[in-house]
């Protein structure tokens, strides 16, 4: 079972929330001004420890290369790499299928990378209505996607029940249901699925 950051390192990780806040302040225009979209967050687990061990210059080079790999995959599957902050990224896709495919390709690329140190990346995806105006975007979909990411562990892709429902009975995706989770700032328990990506 994943261990909450507050128990593991003695403090709450706020990188994902900072990414949400920054995107609201000056994010670029999204694929669509309003309507249905799949929002994908990534987060590098244990990045603080890695950064301290490697030093700022080496860490900055590694994380920038990491972002370039992610951006290439996201764009290949018709997503838009919206924002990066610290070690996290926020992207938006016009369909759940493309977001899920990109997430699988991201984890595969990270797992097969020969560069050390290797990254453990968690990914969270939620689908719903987004609204964009003057470089700002908002909607519960963004907040929920970020919260889903924070409950994941390195190497996991967690998706909401809404995202799972969007791809219906497609046989090219395999899911396992996990125990419903409380998501900070959102009411009730939320049904989540783990997208299986390893062969």
C-alpha positions as a Python dict, from the first residue, in 0.01 Angstrom:
ca = {
    (1, 'X'): (0, 0, 0),
    (2, 'X'): (133, 350, -79),
    (3, 'X'): (246, 546, 228),
    (4, 'X'): (122, 905, 262),
    (5, 'X'): (403, 1159, 222),
    (6, 'X'): (321, 1312, 558),
    (7, 'X'): (412, 978, 722),
    (8, 'X'): (703, 893, 492),
    (9, 'X'): (897, 1220, 492),
    (10, 'X'): (725, 1417, 767),
    (11, 'X'): (567, 1677, 543),
    (12, 'X'): (289, 1702, 288),
    (13, 'X'): (390, 1718, -78),
    (14, 'X'): (230, 2022, -237),
    (15, 'X'): (389, 2010, -582),
    (16, 'X'): (75, 1894, -762),
    (17, 'X'): (-141, 2163, -598),
    (18, 'X'): (119, 2428, -688),
    (19, 'X'): (102, 2305, -1048),
    (20, 'X'): (-277, 2345, -1049),
    (21, 'X'): (-248, 2696, -901),
    (22, 'X'): (19, 2802, -1150),
    (23, 'X'): (-180, 2677, -1446),
    (24, 'X'): (-476, 2882, -1328),
    (25, 'X'): (-258, 3192, -1313),
    (26, 'X'): (-100, 3186, -1656),
    (27, 'X'): (-169, 2861, -1839),
    (28, 'X'): (-172, 2860, -2221),
    (29, 'X'): (-486, 2810, -2422),
    (30, 'X'): (-616, 2457, -2412),
    (31, 'X'): (-723, 2234, -2698),
    (32, 'X'): (-1084, 2337, -2647),
    (33, 'X'): (-1233, 2638, -2475),
    (34, 'X'): (-1491, 2429, -2298),
    (35, 'X'): (-1631, 2079, -2304),
    (36, 'X'): (-1514, 1727, -2235),
    (37, 'X'): (-1143, 1660, -2193),
    (38, 'X'): (-914, 1417, -2015),
    (39, 'X'): (-669, 1581, -1777),
    (40, 'X'): (-341, 1399, -1706),
    (41, 'X'): (-98, 1478, -1426),
    (42, 'X'): (246, 1326, -1373),
    (43, 'X'): (458, 1346, -1059),
    (44, 'X'): (808, 1213, -985),
    (45, 'X'): (812, 1023, -658),
    (46, 'X'): (1103, 1094, -424),
    (47, 'X'): (1227, 1388, -628),
    (48, 'X'): (1334, 1592, -324),
    (49, 'X'): (1574, 1320, -213),
    (50, 'X'): (1708, 1276, -567),
    (51, 'X'): (1759, 1650, -615),
    (52, 'X'): (1951, 1678, -290),
    (53, 'X'): (2173, 1382, -378),
    (54, 'X'): (2248, 1495, -735),
    (55, 'X'): (2276, 1870, -685),
    (56, 'X'): (2069, 2140, -851),
    (57, 'X'): (2251, 2154, -1185),
    (58, 'X'): (2246, 1780, -1252),
    (59, 'X'): (1888, 1747, -1131),
    (60, 'X'): (1772, 2037, -1351),
    (61, 'X'): (1926, 1873, -1657),
    (62, 'X'): (1766, 1536, -1580),
    (63, 'X'): (1420, 1675, -1512),
    (64, 'X'): (1430, 1890, -1827),
    (65, 'X'): (1517, 1582, -2035),
    (66, 'X'): (1231, 1399, -1859),
    (67, 'X'): (988, 1676, -1956),
    (68, 'X'): (1104, 1661, -2318),
    (69, 'X'): (1036, 1287, -2334),
    (70, 'X'): (690, 1338, -2184),
    (71, 'X'): (606, 1629, -2414),
    (72, 'X'): (697, 1428, -2725),
    (73, 'X'): (472, 1138, -2621),
    (74, 'X'): (185, 1366, -2518),
    (75, 'X'): (193, 1553, -2848),
    (76, 'X'): (217, 1228, -3047),
    (77, 'X'): (-118, 1123, -2898),
    (78, 'X'): (-283, 1459, -2966),
    (79, 'X'): (-248, 1597, -2616),
    (80, 'X'): (-126, 1938, -2514),
    (81, 'X'): (156, 1971, -2264),
    (82, 'X'): (10, 2258, -2065),
    (83, 'X'): (248, 2319, -1777),
    (84, 'X'): (541, 2189, -1575),
    (85, 'X'): (634, 2298, -1227),
    (86, 'X'): (898, 2140, -1009),
    (87, 'X'): (882, 1774, -1106),
    (88, 'X'): (516, 1760, -1211),
    (89, 'X'): (334, 1811, -1539),
    (90, 'X'): (-20, 1887, -1647),
    (91, 'X'): (-156, 1789, -1988),
    (92, 'X'): (-496, 1785, -2156),
    (93, 'X'): (-629, 1541, -2416),
    (94, 'X'): (-937, 1557, -2637),
    (95, 'X'): (-1021, 1193, -2562),
    (96, 'X'): (-977, 944, -2279),
    (97, 'X'): (-838, 683, -2521),
    (98, 'X'): (-551, 909, -2621),
    (99, 'X'): (-479, 1008, -2260),
    (100, 'X'): (-466, 644, -2150),
    (101, 'X'): (-247, 546, -2443),
    (102, 'X'): (-7, 832, -2372),
    (103, 'X'): (10, 735, -2003),
    (104, 'X'): (104, 377, -2095),
    (105, 'X'): (372, 500, -2336),
    (106, 'X'): (510, 738, -2071),
    (107, 'X'): (546, 462, -1812),
    (108, 'X'): (697, 231, -2073),
    (109, 'X'): (953, 493, -2177),
    (110, 'X'): (1050, 559, -1815),
    (111, 'X'): (1081, 188, -1736),
    (112, 'X'): (1304, 122, -2038),
    (113, 'X'): (1530, 427, -1992),
    (114, 'X'): (1897, 342, -1936),
    (115, 'X'): (1983, 673, -1769),
    (116, 'X'): (2046, 670, -1395),
    (117, 'X'): (1898, 753, -1158),
    (118, 'X'): (1572, 604, -1281),
    (119, 'X'): (1250, 792, -1208),
    (120, 'X'): (944, 653, -1039),
    (121, 'X'): (650, 843, -1188),
    (122, 'X'): (286, 833, -1082),
    (123, 'X'): (12, 937, -1323),
    (124, 'X'): (-347, 1040, -1254),
    (125, 'X'): (-622, 1093, -1513),
    (126, 'X'): (-976, 1225, -1485),
    (127, 'X'): (-1226, 1315, -1757),
    (128, 'X'): (-1488, 1586, -1741),
    (129, 'X'): (-1580, 1939, -1841),
    (130, 'X'): (-1301, 2196, -1856),
    (131, 'X'): (-1339, 2567, -1918),
    (132, 'X'): (-1064, 2792, -2050),
    (133, 'X'): (-1066, 3169, -2062),
    (134, 'X'): (-779, 3413, -2118),
    (135, 'X'): (-512, 3158, -2042),
    (136, 'X'): (-695, 3039, -1731),
    (137, 'X'): (-869, 2706, -1699),
    (138, 'X'): (-1075, 2554, -1426),
    (139, 'X'): (-1321, 2286, -1337),
    (140, 'X'): (-1352, 2005, -1086),
    (141, 'X'): (-1191, 1777, -1344),
    (142, 'X'): (-853, 1945, -1292),
    (143, 'X'): (-867, 1928, -914),
    (144, 'X'): (-980, 1567, -915),
    (145, 'X'): (-708, 1459, -1158),
    (146, 'X'): (-445, 1618, -934),
    (147, 'X'): (-585, 1445, -625),
    (148, 'X'): (-591, 1108, -801),
    (149, 'X'): (-223, 1151, -883),
    (150, 'X'): (-127, 1214, -522),
    (151, 'X'): (-276, 884, -400),
    (152, 'X'): (-83, 680, -655),
    (153, 'X'): (254, 514, -618),
    (154, 'X'): (559, 516, -845),
    (155, 'X'): (489, 327, -1166),
    (156, 'X'): (111, 348, -1130),
    (157, 'X'): (-151, 496, -1361),
    (158, 'X'): (-470, 568, -1167),
    (159, 'X'): (-786, 679, -1345),
    (160, 'X'): (-1129, 791, -1234),
    (161, 'X'): (-1446, 592, -1293),
    (162, 'X'): (-1548, 858, -1547),
    (163, 'X'): (-1232, 800, -1751),
    (164, 'X'): (-1275, 425, -1725),
    (165, 'X'): (-1635, 455, -1850),
    (166, 'X'): (-1528, 661, -2153),
    (167, 'X'): (-1338, 369, -2307),
    (168, 'X'): (-1619, 121, -2234),
    (169, 'X'): (-1539, -238, -2317),
    (170, 'X'): (-1228, -175, -2526),
    (171, 'X'): (-999, -476, -2511),
    (172, 'X'): (-679, -277, -2561),
    (173, 'X'): (-694, -147, -2202),
    (174, 'X'): (-686, -356, -1887),
    (175, 'X'): (-803, -216, -1553),
    (176, 'X'): (-813, -336, -1195),
    (177, 'X'): (-1041, -169, -943),
    (178, 'X'): (-878, -49, -624),
    (179, 'X'): (-1030, 34, -289),
    (180, 'X'): (-1236, 358, -304),
    (181, 'X'): (-1030, 652, -180),
    (182, 'X'): (-1090, 978, -6),
    (183, 'X'): (-955, 1265, -217),
    (184, 'X'): (-857, 1582, -37),
    (185, 'X'): (-1107, 1863, -85),
    (186, 'X'): (-1361, 1639, -259),
    (187, 'X'): (-1661, 1482, -89),
    (188, 'X'): (-1707, 1112, -30),
    (189, 'X'): (-1512, 809, -143),
    (190, 'X'): (-1409, 792, -508),
    (191, 'X'): (-1398, 481, -726),
    (192, 'X'): (-1060, 455, -895),
    (193, 'X'): (-902, 207, -1134),
    (194, 'X'): (-542, 108, -1194),
    (195, 'X'): (-456, 101, -1563),
    (196, 'X'): (-232, -200, -1618),
    (197, 'X'): (51, -117, -1853),
    (198, 'X'): (322, -378, -1791),
    (199, 'X'): (334, -689, -2011),
}
